[in-house]
Amino acid sequence: MKEEKTKRIKTPWPTRMAMNQVYDKNLWGNNSSPFYSGDGSHDLEIVTPYINAVSSFLKSFEEPITVCDLGCGDFNIGKQLLPYVKRYEAVDIVADLIEYNKTNFKQDNLDFYCLDIAVDPLPAANCVIIRQVLQHLSNDEVSSIVSKLQDYKYVILTEHLPEQDFIANKDIISGQGIRLKQQSGIQLTAAPFHFKVKKETLLIRTTLEPGKGVIVTWLYEVF
């Protein structure tokens, strides 16, 4: 009798190892910099409306507020928002990337931290920016992060979503990929996360090429 082959179960890499590989192997593309955070941080059709909307929000305060950027990447976005804040706390999980940013971006109101945002305590701030980060993480990690987002007054969340109707929050293994291939995407206010907010505002919806989905940014007022 022929023995049945044992089905191999894919063991997830730790998130830090997976994200290190993204930059080591240029899985999100490449440019003249040793670190490149992909089209979402550099394509002007995506970046320009985002910078315009978020900077307008930041400039609406009589006194500049503090911002914590969870997943700051190569800081191409953050450097354009820096003039409008009191302090900018920039966080990423990749140690070499953070060291590169510390060397190349120096301002009195700017700090960089190498943290695993699903595990480590996060810097205090008035507002969190988390841009195309949760889409790469498992539901367990997203749930851990959501519990910490309740500590901030404002959350500016950006996610890559299917263009048409979809089933929100299908689980994935953390890494380079996102839920788009499963016709899914992150919606924090839906199950299983149930992110509690006082007010939700759609800031931007950028439609990509046919079949590539949309980039959506929400502003949540938490308390």
C-alpha positions in Angstrom: 0.0 0.0 0.0 1.4 3.4 -1.0 2.2 5.7 1.9 0.5 9.0 1.9 2.8 12.0 1.7 2.7 14.2 4.7 1.4 17.6 3.8 4.0 20.3 4.5 2.8 23.2 6.5 4.4 26.6 5.7 6.0 28.0 8.8 5.8 31.8 9.0 9.0 33.8 9.3 9.2 36.3 12.1 8.0 39.6 10.7 11.3 41.3 11.2 13.1 38.6 9.1 10.5 38.9 6.4 10.8 42.7 6.1 14.6 42.5 6.2 14.4 40.2 3.2 12.1 42.7 1.4 14.9 45.3 1.4 17.8 42.9 1.0 16.3 41.5 -2.2 14.7 44.7 -3.4 11.3 43.0 -3.5 9.4 46.3 -3.7 11.6 47.7 -6.4 14.9 49.6 -6.5 16.3 53.1 -7.2 19.6 54.8 -6.4 19.0 54.5 -2.7 20.0 51.3 -0.8 16.5 51.2 0.6 13.3 51.6 -1.5 9.8 51.4 0.0 8.0 50.8 -3.2 5.7 52.7 -5.5 3.3 53.5 -2.6 6.0 55.8 -1.3 7.3 57.2 -4.6 4.7 57.1 -7.4 3.6 60.8 -7.6 0.0 59.8 -8.5 -0.2 58.1 -5.1 2.1 60.3 -3.1 1.0 63.8 -4.2 -2.7 63.6 -3.2 -1.7 61.9 0.0 0.8 64.6 1.0 -1.7 67.3 0.1 -4.5 65.8 2.2 -2.4 64.9 5.3 -0.4 68.2 5.3 -3.7 70.1 5.1 -5.0 68.2 8.2 -1.7 68.8 10.1 -1.8 72.5 9.2 -5.4 72.8 10.5 -4.2 73.0 14.1 -3.3 76.3 15.7 -0.5 74.6 17.5 1.5 71.9 15.7 0.8 68.4 16.9 3.1 65.4 17.4 3.0 62.5 14.9 4.1 58.9 15.2 4.7 57.2 11.9 4.4 53.4 12.2 6.2 52.0 9.3 8.1 55.0 8.1 10.0 53.1 5.4 12.6 55.0 3.4 11.1 58.3 4.8 10.2 59.7 1.4 6.7 60.5 2.8 7.7 61.5 6.3 10.3 64.1 5.2 7.5 66.0 3.3 5.2 66.1 6.4 7.9 67.0 8.9 7.6 70.8 8.4 4.0 70.7 9.7 4.5 68.9 13.1 5.8 69.7 16.5 7.6 66.3 16.7 7.9 63.4 14.3 8.5 59.9 15.8 9.4 57.6 12.9 9.2 53.9 13.5 10.2 50.9 11.4 11.0 47.2 12.1 14.2 47.0 9.9 17.3 48.0 11.9 19.6 48.8 8.9 16.9 51.0 7.4 16.5 53.0 10.6 20.2 53.5 10.9 20.2 54.7 7.3 17.4 57.1 8.0 19.2 58.4 11.1 22.2 59.3 9.0 20.4 60.9 6.1 17.5 62.7 7.8 18.4 65.0 10.7 16.0 67.5 12.3 15.7 68.7 15.8 12.0 67.6 15.9 12.7 64.1 14.4 13.5 60.8 16.1 13.8 57.3 14.5 13.1 54.0 16.4 13.6 50.4 15.4 10.5 48.7 16.9 8.2 45.8 16.1 4.9 47.7 16.4 2.9 44.5 17.2 5.1 43.7 20.2 6.9 46.8 21.5 5.6 49.9 23.3 5.1 52.8 20.9 6.1 56.4 21.2 3.5 58.9 22.6 1.9 61.3 20.1 -1.3 63.1 19.2 -1.6 61.4 15.8 -0.5 58.1 14.3 0.2 57.6 10.6 0.2 54.0 9.5 0.5 53.8 5.7 0.2 50.5 3.8 1.6 48.6 6.7 -1.3 46.5 8.2 -1.9 45.0 4.7 1.3 43.1 5.2 0.6 41.7 8.6 -1.4 38.7 10.0 -4.7 39.3 11.8 -3.0 38.5 15.2 -0.5 41.2 14.6 -3.1 43.7 13.4 -5.2 43.0 16.5 -2.2 43.7 18.7 -1.6 47.0 17.0 -5.3 48.0 17.1 -5.3 47.8 20.9 -2.4 50.4 20.9 -4.1 52.7 18.4 -6.8 53.4 21.0 -4.1 55.5 22.9 -3.9 58.1 20.1 -6.5 60.9 19.4 -6.1 60.7 15.6 -5.2 57.8 13.3 -4.5 58.3 9.6 -4.7 54.8 8.0 -3.8 54.0 4.4 -4.5 50.6 2.8 -4.4 49.0 -0.6 -7.8 47.5 -1.4 -9.7 45.7 -4.2 -11.6 48.2 -6.3 -14.9 46.4 -6.1 -16.8 44.7 -3.2 -14.6 42.4 -1.1 -14.5 40.3 2.1 -12.6 42.4 4.7 -9.7 41.1 6.8 -9.0 37.7 5.5 -6.0 36.4 7.4 -2.5 36.1 5.8 1.1 35.2 6.8 3.0 38.4 7.5 5.5 39.4 4.8 5.9 41.0 1.4 2.4 40.1 0.1 -0.9 41.7 0.9 -4.6 40.5 0.9 -5.4 41.9 -2.6 -4.7 38.5 -4.2 -7.4 37.0 -1.9 -9.9 39.8 -3.0 -9.6 41.2 0.5 -8.2 44.1 2.4 -8.0 45.7 5.8 -11.0 47.4 7.3 -10.2 48.2 11.0 -13.7 49.0 12.1 -15.0 45.6 10.8 -14.6 42.1 12.4 -12.4 40.8 13.8 -10.8 44.1 14.8 -13.8 46.3 15.7 -11.6 49.4 16.0 -13.7 51.9 18.1 -13.7 55.4 16.7 -15.6 58.6 17.4 -15.5 59.8 13.8 -14.4 58.4 10.5 -13.5 60.6 7.4 -12.4 59.3 4.0 -9.4 61.5 3.1 -8.3 60.1 -0.3 -9.2 57.3 -2.7 -6.7 56.8 -5.5 -7.7 54.4 -8.3 -4.8 52.5 -9.8 -4.5 50.8 -13.2 -7.4 48.3 -14.0 -7.0 45.2 -11.8 -4.5 46.9 -9.4 -7.1 48.1 -6.9 -7.3 51.4 -5.0 -5.3 53.2 -2.3 -7.6 54.5 0.4 -6.8 56.8 3.3 -9.1 57.3 6.3 -8.8 59.8 9.2 -10.1 58.3 12.4 -10.8 60.5 15.5 -10.5 58.1 18.4 -11.4 60.3 21.4 
